[in-house]
């Protein structure tokens, strides 16, 4: 019997949750509450890959890192039970400081017209960095090789 067909709220252990890790039975836990996300699996704005990684796990930290606090209300329609054991440590709920900080950071990015989720600039920075490292390595190796061969020529004379 599927979790959504049982009497609410169902009690889940983290081992039971871990078994619900595929698209046809995808469940996640956030702050000790378990959600059946089968209907939402392909609709998630972050993509199916993120849902595949999250299915069957307690995703509290990831959820709070990537979502506004207001998004938590969307989860209510998928609620199916409570997580009664935990694989990972349980941290206290975010306080007003964290909420205010997150709101201000979001406003800052909005004011700059930059999306913190847009990885193109980050990728470009990594490519530039790696190109610089490779270039420096190449120069160092080519200079060392040239010095080595010039030393060999001096010894032959």
N, C-alpha and C positions, 0 to 999 in steps of 0.2 A: 504494500500500500504506500502511495506517495505521501510525503510529509504534509502536503497541502490538503490531503484528504483525511488526515487524522484530526482528533479533537484538539482544539487550541487551548493553551499553548503547549506544544510538544516540548519535551526535554531532550536535548541533544548532548552527547559527549563529544569531545573534539575528535575522537576516533570515528564516530558516526558521521560527523560533518566532513571529515577527510574523505570518506567514501562517496560523498555527493559532489564529485569533482568533474563531471562531464556535462556537455550541453543539455542532454536530456534530463539531468537531475541536479543542475547547478544550484548550490546553496552557498551562502557566505555568512559570516558572523561579523557584526559591528557592535562594539560595546556590550557584548554578551547576548545580543538579540540575533536570532537566525532568520535569514531571509531566503525565500525561494525565488531565484532570479531566472528561471527557465524562460518565462515569457519576455523578459527584458534582455536576454543574452545577446541577441543580434541587434538590439536597438541601442545598446550602450554607446554614447557619443565617443568614448575613448577607443572603441573597437572591440572586436571579438577576441583578439589576442590578450588584451588585458583581462577580459572576463575568464578566459581559459586559465590564466595564471592565478586568478583570484578564487576560482571555484573550489569549494571544499576547505576553505581556510578562514581564519580570523583575520580580517583585513582592516581592522580598526585604524592602525597607523597609516596605511596607504590611503584609506578612504578620507581620513581627516587631513592628510597632506594635500590631496589633489582636489577636494571638493569644498565648496562653501558649506557653512553650517546649515544653510537653508535647504540644501539638497537632501539632508537627512530626512526631511519630511516626505520626500518622494519614496523612500524606502518603506514607509509605513504600510503601503498597499501590498507589499510582498512579505510582510511579517508572518512567520509560521511557528516560532517558538523561542526557547531560551537555551543558551549554551551553559551547561552546568559544570563542565570541567574545561580546563584551559591548557593548551600546549605551551603558549607563550605567557610571559608576565602580563598582568592586567594593570594598566596605568590609570590614574585618576582622570576624570573627564576634564577637558580643557576649560580653563577658567576665563574670566573676562579679559585678562591680559592677552592671552593667546588669540581670543576672538578679535580684540581691538587691533592687535598687531597684524593679523591676517587681513583684516579689512583695510588697514592703512597701506600695506604692501600692495594689495590688489588695486587700490586707488592710485598709488604711485605708478604702477605699470600702465594703468589706464591713462593717466595724465601724460606719460611719455609716449603713448601710442605703441607700446611694445607688448607683445604677448609672451609671458614667461613660458608658455607651452610650445612656442615656436622654436624648434631646434635647429633651424637653418643657420642662424648666426653662430650658435654653439658649435655646430659641425664645421663651419668655416674656420672658426678660431682653432679647433683641434687640428684641422688640416694644415693651417699655417704653422702651428706649433710643431707638428710632426715633420713638415717639410724643412723647417729650420733645424731641428735636431738631426735629421738625416743629412742635410747639407754640411753641418758642422762635423759630423762623424766622417763623411766622405772626405772633406778637406783634411781632417786629421790623419786618416788612413793614407790618403794619397801623399801627404807630406812625409809621413813616416816611411812609407815605401820608397819614396824618392831619396830620402836621407840614407836609408839602408843600402840602396844600390850605389849611391855615390860613395859611401864608405867602402863598399866592396871594391869599387874601381880604384880607390886610393891604395888599398892594400895590395892590389895586383901590380901596381907600378913599381 
